[in-house]
Amino acid sequence: MIDFSLSPEMEQLRKATARFMEEHVYPAEREIGDDGFLPAPLLKSLQAKVKKLGLWAPHMPEEVGGMGIGVVGLALMNEVIGRSPIGPLIFGCQAPDAGNCEILHLFGTDEQKKTYLLPNVAGEIRSCFAMTEPEVSGADPTNLRTTAVLDRDEWVINGHKWFITGAGGASFSIAMAKTDPQAPKHQRFSMILVPIPTPGFQIIRSVPVMGHSGGSGHSEIRFEACRVPAKNLLGPRGEGFKIAQARLGPGRIQHCMRWLGVAQRSFELMCKHVVNREAFGTKLADKQTIQNWIADSRAEMDAARLMTLHAAWKMDQKLDARLEISLIKFFGAKVLHDVIDRAIQAHGAMGISGDTPLEMFYRDARAARIYDGPDEVHRMVVARRILKEFQ
Ligand SMILES: Cc1cc2nc3c(=O)[nH]c(=O)nc-3n(C[C@H](O)[C@H](O)[C@H](O)COP(=O)(O)OP(=O)(O)OC[C@H]3O[C@@H](n4cnc5c(N)ncnc54)[C@H](O)[C@@H]3O)c2cc1C
């Protein structure tokens, strides 16, 4: 039986997280600088406070320094943390570190865990994940061109990547490279840990993008005869795609719940605004069109929340949740967009000004339909699975 009721413990955690967001995170949003991020001393002091409250790294098990609250617990916390774009960084669960730590925990050797996982979970170092390439479709990564050739006891990596989130300032990268060109299509790629700096690993530029200006942005990078020890292979050789799947499952749950946090915050701003603003002799809240926006937004957010919790619940039960994860990825991204869009419209000109966070939310939201796999690919996965039963 599916039961999403919160245990008293989880209820406490949610409340403590919400209180921290109100008291410390929303006020800090005002201190975001030109580069779109918090000054380092403020970030560090907020992270220390979160650790003291025991709310650090909700995505990781306790034995490596996380909270160990399962996928449903993680989803519920992320809905609160996600209400602010700086929330994940303050609670130690931002992309791409969260996903990297998850696969290091699942597939890393003891030495890799000690060198990379533990300091990354603790927030002492940052990391990046290098898969997408400008020359070929990222949605179909079987075409990726980056190669890694074993030369005695070293991998020699050559390739060109872009949109590598957080590469600037990262201490290591997990690179997806073709190691076995003759193997069956889905067993040609492996994941390899590349410490930064390593000769041959070069950041070319931070790609200018719409929204998502926080941190060091999304980099274009090159691997040129970049040599790392053979023991830096992460997980079994040729299993890169399998590991990538393991990485993206919980990642999508976290993203979808954060999107709901953003949608909910936009929704609340819309509701507060329309009960006060008057036009043509009545409050905006009295107009049927506005009421439709409120009702539709609430229905869509409730649907997205239940769908996401259902996917999280299946993951906690160790059931196959592939279809459910694809469903929430494209459905959640649309709900995010539509709710912010209505909130902006209800605010009139103020909605596109910097006087509310709505315009920033809207710019950030556009990318949600592309990263973690474009909507069309997730629709394809869902439709193929359903149609299989009819063929
Ligand atoms: C903000 C952001 C952060 C990112 N961070 C990272 C990162 O840290 N590391 C990393 O490796 N990558 C990252 N990416 C890249 C991301 O994973 C890719 O953009 C994504 O996989 C799509 O690949 P592509 O851009 O090459 O688009 P393409 O694969 O070229 O696809 C282009 C379009 O074609 C259409 N399309 C594709 N396949 C189908 C299909 N089967 N049916 C119908 N239409 C289809 C879709 O509309 C799609 O948007 C990031 C992207 C963004 C926007």
The ligand as an SDF file (V2000), in Angstrom:
LIG
                    3D

 53 58  0  0  0  0  0  0  0  0999 V2000
   21.3630   24.0180  -17.6420 C   0  0  0  0  0  0  0  0  0  0  0  0
   21.9980   22.7790  -18.2290 C   0  0  0  0  0  0  0  0  0  0  0  0
   22.9560   22.0860  -17.5000 C   0  0  0  0  0  0  0  0  0  0  0  0
   23.5840   20.9540  -18.0320 C   0  0  0  0  0  0  0  0  0  0  0  0
   24.5690   20.3140  -17.3140 N   0  0  0  0  0  0  0  0  0  0  0  0
   25.2260   19.2670  -17.8640 C   0  0  0  0  0  0  0  0  0  0  0  0
   26.3390   18.6570  -17.1740 C   0  0  0  0  0  0  0  0  0  0  0  0
   26.6780   19.0320  -16.0420 O   0  0  0  0  0  0  0  0  0  0  0  0
   27.0050   17.6430  -17.7880 N   0  0  0  0  0  0  0  0  0  0  0  0
   26.6600   17.1720  -19.0290 C   0  0  0  0  0  0  0  0  0  0  0  0
   27.2880   16.2530  -19.5180 O   0  0  0  0  0  0  0  0  0  0  0  0
   25.6160   17.7490  -19.7160 N   0  0  0  0  0  0  0  0  0  0  0  0
   24.8980   18.7820  -19.1600 C   0  0  0  0  0  0  0  0  0  0  0  0
   23.8640   19.3810  -19.8580 N   0  0  0  0  0  0  0  0  0  0  0  0
   23.5590   18.9410  -21.2140 C   0  0  0  0  0  0  0  0  0  0  0  0
   22.2700   18.1480  -21.3390 C   0  0  0  0  0  0  0  0  0  0  0  0
   22.3840   16.9110  -20.7090 O   0  0  0  0  0  0  0  0  0  0  0  0
   21.9530   18.0420  -22.8380 C   0  0  0  0  0  0  0  0  0  0  0  0
   21.6880   19.3580  -23.2970 O   0  0  0  0  0  0  0  0  0  0  0  0
   20.7850   17.1410  -23.1550 C   0  0  0  0  0  0  0  0  0  0  0  0
   21.1010   15.7850  -22.9260 O   0  0  0  0  0  0  0  0  0  0  0  0
   20.3500   17.2890  -24.6310 C   0  0  0  0  0  0  0  0  0  0  0  0
   21.4430   17.0900  -25.4850 O   0  0  0  0  0  0  0  0  0  0  0  0
   21.7630   18.1880  -26.6490 P   0  0  0  0  0  0  0  0  0  0  0  0
   21.8180   19.5250  -26.0160 O   0  0  0  0  0  0  0  0  0  0  0  0
   22.9570   17.7050  -27.3780 O   0  0  0  0  0  0  0  0  0  0  0  0
   20.4870   18.1820  -27.5880 O   0  0  0  0  0  0  0  0  0  0  0  0
   20.2250   17.1820  -28.8210 P   0  0  0  0  0  0  0  0  0  0  0  0
   20.4760   15.7780  -28.3960 O   0  0  0  0  0  0  0  0  0  0  0  0
   20.9290   17.6900  -29.9970 O   0  0  0  0  0  0  0  0  0  0  0  0
   18.6620   17.3790  -28.9960 O   0  0  0  0  0  0  0  0  0  0  0  0
   18.1110   18.5930  -29.5290 C   0  0  0  0  0  0  0  0  0  0  0  0
   16.5990   18.4920  -29.5400 C   0  0  0  0  0  0  0  0  0  0  0  0
   16.2140   17.4380  -30.4120 O   0  0  0  0  0  0  0  0  0  0  0  0
   14.9910   16.8940  -29.9910 C   0  0  0  0  0  0  0  0  0  0  0  0
   15.0960   15.4550  -29.8730 N   0  0  0  0  0  0  0  0  0  0  0  0
   16.1580   14.7040  -29.4640 C   0  0  0  0  0  0  0  0  0  0  0  0
   15.8470   13.3920  -29.4630 N   0  0  0  0  0  0  0  0  0  0  0  0
   14.5570   13.3030  -29.8750 C   0  0  0  0  0  0  0  0  0  0  0  0
   13.6430   12.2290  -30.0650 C   0  0  0  0  0  0  0  0  0  0  0  0
   14.0030   10.9650  -29.8350 N   0  0  0  0  0  0  0  0  0  0  0  0
   12.3880   12.5190  -30.4880 N   0  0  0  0  0  0  0  0  0  0  0  0
   12.0080   13.8240  -30.7300 C   0  0  0  0  0  0  0  0  0  0  0  0
   12.8250   14.8540  -30.5580 N   0  0  0  0  0  0  0  0  0  0  0  0
   14.0760   14.5990  -30.1350 C   0  0  0  0  0  0  0  0  0  0  0  0
   14.6560   17.5430  -28.6250 C   0  0  0  0  0  0  0  0  0  0  0  0
   13.7010   18.5620  -28.8040 O   0  0  0  0  0  0  0  0  0  0  0  0
   15.9830   18.1140  -28.1860 C   0  0  0  0  0  0  0  0  0  0  0  0
   15.8300   19.2330  -27.3150 O   0  0  0  0  0  0  0  0  0  0  0  0
   23.2160   20.5070  -19.3280 C   0  0  0  0  0  0  0  0  0  0  0  0
   22.2420   21.1990  -20.0540 C   0  0  0  0  0  0  0  0  0  0  0  0
   21.6330   22.3250  -19.5230 C   0  0  0  0  0  0  0  0  0  0  0  0
   20.6120   23.0590  -20.3380 C   0  0  0  0  0  0  0  0  0  0  0  0
  1  2  1  0
  2  3  1  0
  2 52  2  0
  3  4  2  0
  4  5  1  0
  4 50  1  0
  5  6  2  0
  6  7  1  0
  6 13  1  0
  7  8  2  0
  7  9  1  0
  9 10  1  0
 10 11  2  0
 10 12  1  0
 12 13  2  0
 13 14  1  0
 14 15  1  0
 14 50  1  0
 15 16  1  0
 16 17  1  0
 16 18  1  0
 18 19  1  0
 18 20  1  0
 20 21  1  0
 20 22  1  0
 22 23  1  0
 23 24  1  0
 24 25  2  0
 24 26  1  0
 24 27  1  0
 27 28  1  0
 28 29  2  0
 28 30  1  0
 28 31  1  0
 31 32  1  0
 32 33  1  0
 33 34  1  0
 33 48  1  0
 34 35  1  0
 35 36  1  0
 35 46  1  0
 36 37  1  0
 36 45  1  0
 37 38  2  0
 38 39  1  0
 39 40  1  0
 39 45  2  0
 40 41  1  0
 40 42  2  0
 42 43  1  0
 43 44  2  0
 44 45  1  0
 46 47  1  0
 46 48  1  0
 48 49  1  0
 50 51  2  0
 51 52  1  0
 52 53  1  0
M  END
$$$$
